[in-house]
Amino acid sequence: MTEGQLNAALKKTLDKALKLMAEKNVPRVYRNELCVKKNQFIHAYPDGKRFLIEQNQTNSKETILREL
């Protein structure tokens, strides 16, 4: 498999996974400069809403700090 073929196969798999996540309204989770603590993350939902959240490291409970 060439590098181009591998990239095409990976893109197809990623696109399929992102479509399934959108159908289930599962957010993409990432960190950026707004995440000033280790337990803060950005949740980006398929409808465009984004939230800065903080996750309790003991029980995984999430608290919305603000909508972005």
N, C-alpha and C positions, 0 to 999 in steps of 0.2 A: 504494500500500500504506500502510495506516495504521500508526501506532506500535504499536498492539495486535497487528495482524497480523504485523508484523515481529518483535515479541517472541515471539509464538507460534511462528513459523517458526524463529527462533533456538533456542528451547527444545527444539523437536522435533529439530533437528539436533544440539544438545548432548547430549540424552538418548540418541540413537542412537550417537554417538561414545563416550559413557561406557559404554554397554552393550558395545560392541565391545572397548573397553579391558579391561573386567572379564572378558570371555570369554577374552581372551588373557593375563590376569593382569599387565597393564601397570599400573605404579603411577601415581597422580597425584603430580606433583612440585611442591612449593611451598616457600616460605621462611617462617619465623616468627622469634620472638625467640630460639629455640634455635640458630639459624644465626648464629653470631658472626663467621664468616669469609665472604668473598665466595664461596668454593667449597664451602660447606656447604648442604645441601638436606634436606628431609623427603621421603621416599618413602612414600606411603600406598597399600597394596595392597587390592584388593577384599575380601579375607578379613578386613580390619580391622587387620592388622599394619602398624606404622609404624616407620620407621627414620630416624635422623639419619645422613646419609652425607656423606662428603667426596669431592670429585671432583678428581683430578689434572688440572690445567689443561693439562698437556703432552700426555698420552695418553688422557685421559677415563676412566682407571681409577677405579672407585668403591671406597671403603673404608667399611664400616659402622662408625660410631663407637659407636652404641648402639641398642638396641630401645626404643621409646617405649611 
